[in-house]
């Protein structure tokens, strides 16, 4: 039904079905072959999905195929593929469905070509439109059951189309699935379908959210070494927090992902419409209105840079507007999103006035104090006592790096719940009674996106975005630890003063990854075209693999070579802060 594959001229005795003349074969799947054809009655091109003859002989498969046609024929939505005709199972030798002919590429192919990871708001608009289409299907009692990037088309005009209701289940009827069989793509199946329960609208919500997760991070939320391991992971293992993988995702969008992929279907959105409304509200909090025409134009022309500039302007306007009571969280979210950066080219960004960010931080801190019953007039933003830690850089020379301490606190700490807790204000106990008479200094901490916060080695909070505390005069060390970001340490000096201290931390520098290679003979190692030493040395001192800022992982080419042996080339995904172990057997050249 689409032409993103290289078309092949049909090499088949099938030349005509009813009044449809076959032009060429477009592709084939597990159940059917798809042809481009000409409707000789209406003189228009169409796509014909013809069921494989060996399947058409089975009653169950014929029923499933015809019910797909019946289901899709009841749907009339601009973002759902339109069905024109269906074979009569009694009078036709072939079993087929005739649909509109789509020209474009799948969402999976599109995202491979046009990176969207730095544009979570555009990804949210895509999911919003798919949610609208699925809401229409659900209102008709139809569950898609096979939502995945391969079943979403990006047409040449930028329009999105949801297709392939091949395993759609009519909500009012019994499932045609055999006991124990699983239909659909495993990576996007909901836990209840894996357990054998009936498909519902909330099953589709789970699957659509996995596509959202993939758009935001360029990774699937669940992986496994085998189908069994993958299914077990979906049922039993919580998904990774999306903000650990992308610094561009706002809290509101992260919460939508968390809710949409809840293991318990009852905790998900009640409908696709509710999910769409949540996305619209999340974008509105950033000052962005849902503009389907702009989204379609962006997808059509792949004008990502222009869309970035548009987003930046909209959010900057929203942030520079008048402060109103109750919008502290919204303004803080805007500040963090803008700080994450919408472009890698600074010349494309409007110049930010330092006072704008400072006023936003002041507003957020002052409002927090009002909530806590303190007088914000006693506060002023100080520059002293806030020292930026020197950047942590990874060694990239050919020399072996120093041994890595894999037991550092930020690599072993448990991570908190899916939803952020309210900011806490722990007080540090003062052992000296005389110190009780000394005035305490207020410390306000803001972290993007979040971190585990330590004071002199003592854990103050896990996955915190903000924290307020009071300290007596003295010197302290604050440590900010993140699973994928480089650890930041700040040395602060607290003075005997009533003036507050504000600390703003950006967890954007990625930790390096590491590589160990075990081979049957010592060989040379190159990563991404850069020589990294020998495999023998990598075992005792893992090779350091620097990663780009704000990226939790990256795929690089690993090249192993040894005179007299066949070289080995592998594509390896490196994850920040983790060691990648490879075991390779080099084969002599015969």
PLY file of the C-alpha trace (Angstrom):
ply
format ascii 1.0
element vertex 590
property float x
property float y
property float z
element edge 589
property int vertex1
property int vertex2
end_header
0.00 0.00 0.00
3.02 2.26 -0.11
6.01 2.81 -2.34
8.90 3.40 0.00
10.42 0.10 -1.18
12.00 -0.18 -4.58
9.06 -1.42 -6.66
9.37 -4.61 -8.60
7.56 -5.40 -11.84
5.10 -8.15 -11.06
6.50 -11.49 -12.12
3.28 -13.37 -11.52
0.42 -14.88 -13.58
-1.89 -12.48 -11.74
-2.61 -9.76 -14.31
-6.16 -8.70 -13.46
-8.66 -8.91 -10.61
-12.22 -7.99 -11.49
-11.97 -4.53 -13.11
-8.48 -3.82 -11.68
-5.47 -4.13 -13.99
-2.25 -4.99 -12.15
0.62 -2.58 -12.86
3.41 -3.82 -10.60
4.13 -5.53 -7.31
5.04 -3.15 -4.48
5.96 -5.66 -1.78
4.84 -8.63 0.22
4.40 -9.52 3.86
3.49 -12.52 5.97
-0.15 -12.63 4.87
-0.39 -10.86 1.54
1.16 -9.37 -1.59
0.60 -5.68 -2.35
0.19 -4.48 -5.93
-0.21 -1.15 -7.64
-3.18 -1.38 -10.01
-5.47 0.71 -12.17
-9.18 0.90 -11.44
-10.49 0.69 -15.01
-13.97 1.85 -13.99
-12.97 5.01 -12.13
-9.67 5.50 -13.97
-7.58 5.95 -10.81
-4.51 4.23 -9.36
-5.11 2.03 -6.33
-3.30 -0.44 -4.09
-4.51 -4.03 -3.88
-3.63 -6.32 -1.00
-4.07 -9.94 -2.15
-4.07 -12.70 0.44
-1.59 -15.49 -0.23
-3.50 -18.37 -1.86
-2.31 -20.95 0.67
-3.71 -18.75 3.45
-6.93 -17.95 1.62
-7.78 -21.64 1.74
-8.00 -21.51 5.54
-11.34 -20.40 6.95
-9.80 -18.53 9.89
-7.43 -16.52 7.71
-10.16 -15.65 5.22
-12.35 -14.41 8.06
-9.53 -12.38 9.56
-8.71 -10.83 6.22
-12.32 -9.94 5.41
-12.84 -8.49 8.87
-9.86 -6.22 8.28
-11.70 -4.88 5.25
-14.94 -4.55 7.19
-13.16 -2.73 10.02
-11.22 -0.27 7.88
-14.19 0.37 5.59
-16.07 1.79 8.58
-13.34 4.35 9.21
-13.39 7.72 7.51
-10.54 9.79 8.89
-7.92 11.84 7.01
-5.10 10.10 8.90
-6.30 6.54 8.24
-5.77 4.75 4.94
-9.01 4.67 2.95
-10.50 1.41 1.71
-12.36 1.37 -1.62
-13.38 -2.21 -2.28
-13.22 -5.77 -0.97
-13.55 -9.15 -2.64
-16.68 -11.20 -2.28
-15.47 -14.37 -0.62
-18.10 -16.48 -2.37
-17.64 -15.28 -5.95
-13.96 -14.30 -6.16
-11.10 -16.69 -6.72
-8.78 -14.23 -4.98
-9.28 -12.61 -1.62
-8.25 -8.94 -1.73
-8.73 -5.40 -0.42
-8.49 -2.27 -2.56
-7.21 0.90 -0.88
-5.88 4.32 -1.79
-2.36 4.26 -3.17
0.09 5.98 -0.82
3.35 7.58 -1.92
5.89 8.24 0.80
7.89 6.40 3.42
7.24 4.82 6.79
7.83 6.82 9.94
10.69 4.45 10.75
12.44 5.23 7.46
11.69 8.95 7.79
13.23 9.22 11.28
16.28 7.32 10.10
16.76 10.03 7.48
15.54 13.09 9.44
16.58 13.11 13.11
13.83 14.29 15.48
15.43 13.57 18.86
16.12 17.29 19.46
12.52 18.17 18.56
10.34 16.39 21.14
7.56 18.90 20.50
7.35 17.85 16.81
7.30 14.20 17.88
4.49 15.06 20.30
2.49 16.58 17.44
2.93 13.38 15.41
1.67 11.25 18.30
-1.18 13.72 18.91
-2.39 13.27 15.34
-2.13 9.47 15.54
-4.05 9.55 18.82
-6.82 11.48 17.08
-6.99 8.87 14.32
-7.05 5.99 16.79
-9.74 7.71 18.85
-11.90 7.66 15.71
-11.23 3.92 15.30
-11.95 3.21 18.96
-15.25 5.09 18.75
-16.18 2.63 15.99
-15.25 -0.29 18.25
-12.04 -1.11 16.38
-8.72 -1.82 18.09
-5.66 -1.58 15.84
-3.37 -3.95 17.81
-0.34 -3.45 15.56
0.80 0.14 16.14
4.45 0.60 15.23
6.59 3.07 13.22
6.39 0.79 10.18
2.59 1.18 10.11
2.64 4.99 10.09
3.25 6.56 6.70
4.72 10.01 6.08
3.37 10.91 2.65
5.23 13.11 0.19
2.94 16.02 1.07
3.78 15.61 4.78
0.46 14.06 5.72
0.46 11.16 8.20
-1.49 7.97 7.54
-2.11 5.07 9.90
-2.33 1.84 7.97
-2.44 -1.95 8.17
-5.37 -2.86 10.34
-4.50 -6.41 9.32
-4.91 -7.74 12.85
-7.57 -5.28 13.99
-9.96 -6.81 16.47
-13.60 -5.67 16.50
-14.26 -4.84 20.12
-17.72 -6.42 20.12
-16.56 -9.74 18.72
-14.38 -12.62 19.81
-10.75 -12.55 18.83
-9.73 -14.73 15.94
-6.30 -15.33 17.45
-5.43 -18.91 18.17
-4.68 -19.76 21.77
-1.09 -18.95 22.61
-0.40 -17.10 19.38
0.81 -13.50 19.37
-0.04 -11.09 16.60
1.67 -7.79 16.02
5.20 -6.59 16.59
6.60 -7.85 19.86
8.45 -4.66 20.78
5.20 -2.67 20.93
2.87 -5.23 22.53
1.15 -4.26 25.78
1.65 -6.41 28.90
-2.00 -7.51 28.98
-1.87 -8.80 25.39
1.25 -10.78 26.23
-0.63 -12.28 29.16
-3.41 -13.35 26.81
-6.03 -10.77 27.79
-8.39 -9.17 25.29
-7.19 -6.12 23.38
-8.69 -2.80 24.45
-8.25 0.88 23.62
-5.70 1.07 26.43
-3.65 -1.62 24.71
-3.36 0.69 21.73
-2.44 3.55 24.10
0.49 1.50 25.40
1.67 0.68 21.87
1.38 4.29 20.66
3.36 5.44 23.70
6.17 3.03 22.85
6.36 4.77 19.46
6.46 8.13 21.29
9.32 6.83 23.48
11.19 5.75 20.34
10.72 9.15 18.70
12.01 10.95 21.80
15.07 8.76 22.40
15.83 6.90 19.14
15.59 3.68 21.17
12.86 1.18 21.89
11.71 1.12 25.52
12.10 -2.66 25.81
14.76 -4.95 24.37
15.63 -8.61 24.81
18.05 -11.20 23.46
15.17 -13.47 22.43
11.40 -13.15 21.91
10.80 -14.78 25.29
13.21 -12.41 27.05
11.67 -9.41 25.30
8.12 -10.35 26.30
9.20 -10.97 29.89
10.87 -7.56 29.98
7.71 -5.82 28.76
5.63 -7.53 31.46
8.03 -7.29 34.42
10.62 -4.54 33.88
9.84 -0.80 34.18
10.83 1.25 31.16
13.80 3.60 31.42
12.92 7.17 32.31
12.83 9.13 29.09
14.60 12.17 30.57
17.60 9.99 31.41
18.01 9.51 27.67
17.19 12.99 26.40
17.76 16.41 27.97
15.26 17.95 25.55
12.12 16.31 26.97
9.98 18.45 29.30
8.48 17.11 32.52
4.97 17.16 31.05
5.93 15.05 28.03
7.90 12.66 30.26
4.82 12.20 32.47
2.72 11.39 29.40
5.20 8.64 28.47
5.18 7.28 32.03
1.40 7.18 32.19
0.91 5.80 28.69
3.28 2.88 29.38
1.99 1.96 32.82
2.07 -1.81 33.30
-1.41 -1.59 34.81
-3.83 -0.67 32.03
-6.12 1.03 34.56
-3.39 3.62 35.27
-3.07 4.67 31.63
-5.12 7.37 29.95
-8.80 6.52 29.81
-8.87 7.12 26.04
-6.80 8.25 23.10
-8.64 11.57 23.33
-7.42 12.02 26.92
-3.87 11.30 25.79
-4.20 13.80 22.93
-5.53 16.43 25.36
-2.56 15.84 27.68
-0.14 16.36 24.77
-1.94 19.56 23.78
-1.73 20.86 27.37
1.97 19.94 27.62
2.73 21.93 24.47
0.58 24.83 25.66
2.68 25.01 28.84
5.66 25.69 26.59
3.75 28.36 24.66
3.34 26.11 21.60
-0.01 25.72 19.84
-0.85 22.61 17.84
-0.39 23.69 14.24
-1.06 20.74 11.95
-0.34 22.75 8.79
3.09 23.79 10.10
3.79 20.21 11.17
2.79 18.87 7.76
4.94 21.46 5.99
7.90 20.56 8.22
7.52 16.84 7.48
7.01 17.50 3.77
10.11 19.64 3.33
12.13 18.25 6.25
12.74 21.82 7.43
13.94 20.85 10.89
16.12 23.94 11.43
13.20 26.29 10.69
10.96 24.37 13.06
13.61 24.64 15.78
13.71 28.40 15.34
9.90 28.55 15.47
9.82 26.56 18.73
12.51 28.73 20.27
10.65 31.94 19.41
7.36 30.63 20.81
8.90 29.51 24.10
10.90 32.70 24.49
7.72 34.77 24.02
5.93 32.66 26.61
8.76 33.06 29.12
9.09 36.81 28.62
5.39 37.36 29.29
4.07 38.73 32.59
4.45 36.42 35.59
1.18 35.22 37.05
0.39 33.46 40.29
0.59 29.70 40.04
2.79 29.48 36.92
6.12 28.94 38.72
6.49 25.35 37.51
5.59 26.39 33.97
8.21 29.16 33.86
10.87 26.90 35.36
10.07 24.25 32.73
10.42 26.85 29.99
13.76 28.01 31.35
15.09 24.45 31.50
13.80 23.64 28.01
15.46 26.72 26.53
18.70 25.95 28.38
18.70 22.46 26.85
19.20 24.19 23.51
17.21 24.01 20.31
20.13 24.22 17.90
23.81 23.35 17.83
24.57 26.55 15.92
24.68 29.45 18.43
24.40 31.99 15.62
20.85 30.81 14.94
19.73 31.55 18.49
18.49 34.93 19.62
20.79 36.35 22.29
19.45 35.58 25.76
19.69 38.37 28.26
21.23 37.10 31.50
18.62 39.02 33.44
15.84 36.97 31.80
17.08 33.69 33.21
18.00 35.32 36.52
14.51 36.82 36.85
12.96 33.42 36.09
15.08 31.65 38.70
14.31 34.42 41.23
10.59 34.12 40.49
10.64 30.33 40.94
12.61 30.50 44.20
10.54 33.37 45.63
7.26 31.62 44.88
8.57 28.43 46.47
9.37 30.39 49.63
5.88 31.84 49.72
4.51 28.29 49.61
6.83 27.38 52.48
5.79 30.43 54.51
9.03 32.39 54.18
9.46 36.04 53.17
11.01 36.23 49.67
12.08 39.81 50.27
14.98 38.52 52.35
16.38 36.84 49.26
18.77 38.13 46.65
20.71 36.22 44.04
24.40 36.02 44.84
27.21 35.12 42.54
29.67 34.30 45.29
29.82 30.76 46.60
28.59 29.25 43.34
31.56 27.69 41.63
31.28 25.77 38.40
33.11 22.47 38.48
35.80 22.09 35.81
34.55 20.09 32.83
35.19 16.38 33.06
36.86 15.25 29.85
37.63 11.75 28.65
41.06 10.77 27.35
41.03 10.27 23.62
44.70 9.60 22.93
46.03 6.27 21.94
47.34 5.74 25.44
45.31 3.49 27.71
43.15 5.39 30.19
43.46 5.17 33.92
41.45 2.41 35.62
37.78 3.31 35.98
36.05 3.39 39.35
32.82 1.62 38.56
31.60 1.83 42.16
31.13 5.60 42.15
27.94 6.67 43.96
26.14 7.80 40.83
26.55 4.36 39.23
25.23 2.28 42.10
22.46 4.39 43.61
18.90 3.16 43.17
16.77 5.50 41.11
13.50 6.97 42.25
9.87 6.55 41.18
8.51 7.44 37.77
6.93 10.65 39.00
8.86 13.45 40.66
8.20 14.20 44.31
7.58 17.66 45.73
10.76 19.60 46.63
12.05 18.90 50.12
13.79 21.19 52.61
16.05 19.05 54.77
17.78 20.82 57.64
21.34 19.80 58.43
21.77 19.04 62.11
24.28 21.28 63.88
26.25 19.34 66.53
27.58 22.46 68.28
24.91 24.04 70.51
26.57 27.45 70.18
26.01 27.24 66.45
22.24 27.26 67.04
22.50 30.98 67.68
24.24 31.56 64.35
21.95 32.60 61.52
21.45 29.92 58.86
21.87 30.68 55.18
19.20 29.62 52.70
20.41 27.55 49.75
18.18 27.13 46.66
19.22 24.45 44.16
17.81 24.04 40.65
18.96 21.06 38.53
18.32 20.25 34.87
17.04 17.70 34.10
17.48 16.13 37.57
20.12 14.43 39.71
20.88 12.67 42.95
22.11 15.42 45.29
24.72 14.84 48.01
26.02 17.20 50.69
29.46 16.16 51.96
28.69 12.61 50.85
25.24 12.48 52.47
22.32 11.82 50.12
19.78 14.65 50.27
17.44 13.44 47.53
17.15 11.17 44.51
16.21 12.40 41.03
15.67 15.94 42.30
14.93 18.90 40.05
14.97 21.43 42.90
15.87 21.48 46.55
15.90 24.07 49.34
17.93 23.73 52.53
19.47 25.80 55.32
23.14 25.57 56.32
25.24 27.07 59.08
28.40 29.03 58.12
31.22 26.88 56.79
32.52 25.11 53.70
30.58 22.32 52.03
30.79 20.09 48.96
27.68 19.52 46.86
27.72 16.55 44.47
25.25 16.04 41.62
25.12 12.50 40.21
23.19 11.32 37.15
23.17 7.89 35.57
24.36 9.09 32.18
25.69 12.62 32.81
29.12 13.43 34.18
29.14 14.00 37.94
29.40 17.64 39.01
30.92 18.82 42.30
30.53 22.33 43.68
32.43 23.72 46.65
30.40 26.39 48.43
31.17 28.73 51.29
28.22 29.54 53.54
28.50 32.90 55.31
26.87 34.31 58.40
24.27 36.20 56.42
20.56 36.25 55.84
21.06 36.58 52.09
20.18 33.48 50.05
22.43 31.51 47.74
21.14 30.19 44.40
22.82 27.26 42.63
21.86 26.32 39.07
23.25 23.03 37.70
23.06 21.70 34.14
23.60 17.92 33.82
24.34 17.99 30.09
27.90 16.65 29.77
27.69 12.95 29.03
29.83 10.40 30.82
32.16 8.50 28.53
31.50 4.87 27.69
34.15 2.15 27.92
35.24 -0.81 25.82
36.92 -4.11 26.72
37.79 -6.59 24.00
38.84 -10.18 24.63
40.48 -11.87 21.62
42.30 -15.14 21.02
45.38 -13.12 19.98
46.41 -9.58 20.89
45.13 -7.22 18.20
44.84 -3.52 17.47
41.58 -1.69 18.29
40.18 1.33 16.44
36.88 3.00 17.33
35.25 5.42 14.94
38.42 5.50 12.86
40.67 6.40 15.82
43.33 4.00 17.08
42.73 3.03 20.73
45.53 0.59 21.58
45.58 -3.18 21.91
42.90 -5.64 22.97
45.16 -6.96 25.73
45.51 -3.53 27.33
41.75 -2.90 27.03
41.06 -5.78 29.42
42.97 -4.19 32.32
42.29 -0.58 31.34
39.07 -0.22 29.33
39.21 2.07 26.32
37.49 5.41 26.94
34.79 6.27 24.37
33.75 9.94 24.58
30.07 10.63 23.86
28.47 13.88 22.65
26.87 16.11 25.26
23.18 15.41 25.97
23.47 11.93 24.43
23.24 8.83 26.57
24.45 6.49 23.82
26.03 6.39 20.37
26.72 3.74 17.76
30.34 3.59 16.61
32.31 1.32 14.32
34.83 -0.96 16.07
37.71 -2.24 13.91
40.00 -5.09 15.03
43.10 -5.95 13.03
46.19 -8.13 13.27
48.77 -8.97 10.61
48.01 -12.40 9.15
44.39 -12.39 10.41
41.10 -11.40 8.85
39.99 -7.98 10.16
36.74 -7.69 12.07
34.38 -4.71 11.76
31.44 -4.31 14.13
28.82 -1.65 14.80
28.59 -1.27 18.58
26.26 0.84 20.70
28.10 2.53 23.57
26.12 3.70 26.61
27.34 6.49 28.89
29.04 5.23 32.06
28.87 1.58 31.01
31.52 -0.89 29.87
30.89 -2.71 26.60
32.47 -6.17 26.66
33.27 -7.91 23.36
34.62 -11.41 22.87
36.01 -11.91 19.36
37.84 -14.79 17.72
40.20 -13.66 14.98
40.59 -16.08 12.08
43.95 -16.49 10.29
44.07 -15.59 6.60
44.26 -18.87 4.71
0 1
1 2
2 3
3 4
4 5
5 6
6 7
7 8
8 9
9 10
10 11
11 12
12 13
13 14
14 15
15 16
16 17
17 18
18 19
19 20
20 21
21 22
22 23
23 24
24 25
25 26
26 27
27 28
28 29
29 30
30 31
31 32
32 33
33 34
34 35
35 36
36 37
37 38
38 39
39 40
40 41
41 42
42 43
43 44
44 45
45 46
46 47
47 48
48 49
49 50
50 51
51 52
52 53
53 54
54 55
55 56
56 57
57 58
58 59
59 60
60 61
61 62
62 63
63 64
64 65
65 66
66 67
67 68
68 69
69 70
70 71
71 72
72 73
73 74
74 75
75 76
76 77
77 78
78 79
79 80
80 81
81 82
82 83
83 84
84 85
85 86
86 87
87 88
88 89
89 90
90 91
91 92
92 93
93 94
94 95
95 96
96 97
97 98
98 99
99 100
100 101
101 102
102 103
103 104
104 105
105 106
106 107
107 108
108 109
109 110
110 111
111 112
112 113
113 114
114 115
115 116
116 117
117 118
118 119
119 120
120 121
121 122
122 123
123 124
124 125
125 126
126 127
127 128
128 129
129 130
130 131
131 132
132 133
133 134
134 135
135 136
136 137
137 138
138 139
139 140
140 141
141 142
142 143
143 144
144 145
145 146
146 147
147 148
148 149
149 150
150 151
151 152
152 153
153 154
154 155
155 156
156 157
157 158
158 159
159 160
160 161
161 162
162 163
163 164
164 165
165 166
166 167
167 168
168 169
169 170
170 171
171 172
172 173
173 174
174 175
175 176
176 177
177 178
178 179
179 180
180 181
181 182
182 183
183 184
184 185
185 186
186 187
187 188
188 189
189 190
190 191
191 192
192 193
193 194
194 195
195 196
196 197
197 198
198 199
199 200
200 201
201 202
202 203
203 204
204 205
205 206
206 207
207 208
208 209
209 210
210 211
211 212
212 213
213 214
214 215
215 216
216 217
217 218
218 219
219 220
220 221
221 222
222 223
223 224
224 225
225 226
226 227
227 228
228 229
229 230
230 231
231 232
232 233
233 234
234 235
235 236
236 237
237 238
238 239
239 240
240 241
241 242
242 243
243 244
244 245
245 246
246 247
247 248
248 249
249 250
250 251
251 252
252 253
253 254
254 255
255 256
256 257
257 258
258 259
259 260
260 261
261 262
262 263
263 264
264 265
265 266
266 267
267 268
268 269
269 270
270 271
271 272
272 273
273 274
274 275
275 276
276 277
277 278
278 279
279 280
280 281
281 282
282 283
283 284
284 285
285 286
286 287
287 288
288 289
289 290
290 291
291 292
292 293
293 294
294 295
295 296
296 297
297 298
298 299
299 300
300 301
301 302
302 303
303 304
304 305
305 306
306 307
307 308
308 309
309 310
310 311
311 312
312 313
313 314
314 315
315 316
316 317
317 318
318 319
319 320
320 321
321 322
322 323
323 324
324 325
325 326
326 327
327 328
328 329
329 330
330 331
331 332
332 333
333 334
334 335
335 336
336 337
337 338
338 339
339 340
340 341
341 342
342 343
343 344
344 345
345 346
346 347
347 348
348 349
349 350
350 351
351 352
352 353
353 354
354 355
355 356
356 357
357 358
358 359
359 360
360 361
361 362
362 363
363 364
364 365
365 366
366 367
367 368
368 369
369 370
370 371
371 372
372 373
373 374
374 375
375 376
376 377
377 378
378 379
379 380
380 381
381 382
382 383
383 384
384 385
385 386
386 387
387 388
388 389
389 390
390 391
391 392
392 393
393 394
394 395
395 396
396 397
397 398
398 399
399 400
400 401
401 402
402 403
403 404
404 405
405 406
406 407
407 408
408 409
409 410
410 411
411 412
412 413
413 414
414 415
415 416
416 417
417 418
418 419
419 420
420 421
421 422
422 423
423 424
424 425
425 426
426 427
427 428
428 429
429 430
430 431
431 432
432 433
433 434
434 435
435 436
436 437
437 438
438 439
439 440
440 441
441 442
442 443
443 444
444 445
445 446
446 447
447 448
448 449
449 450
450 451
451 452
452 453
453 454
454 455
455 456
456 457
457 458
458 459
459 460
460 461
461 462
462 463
463 464
464 465
465 466
466 467
467 468
468 469
469 470
470 471
471 472
472 473
473 474
474 475
475 476
476 477
477 478
478 479
479 480
480 481
481 482
482 483
483 484
484 485
485 486
486 487
487 488
488 489
489 490
490 491
491 492
492 493
493 494
494 495
495 496
496 497
497 498
498 499
499 500
500 501
501 502
502 503
503 504
504 505
505 506
506 507
507 508
508 509
509 510
510 511
511 512
512 513
513 514
514 515
515 516
516 517
517 518
518 519
519 520
520 521
521 522
522 523
523 524
524 525
525 526
526 527
527 528
528 529
529 530
530 531
531 532
532 533
533 534
534 535
535 536
536 537
537 538
538 539
539 540
540 541
541 542
542 543
543 544
544 545
545 546
546 547
547 548
548 549
549 550
550 551
551 552
552 553
553 554
554 555
555 556
556 557
557 558
558 559
559 560
560 561
561 562
562 563
563 564
564 565
565 566
566 567
567 568
568 569
569 570
570 571
571 572
572 573
573 574
574 575
575 576
576 577
577 578
578 579
579 580
580 581
581 582
582 583
583 584
584 585
585 586
586 587
587 588
588 589
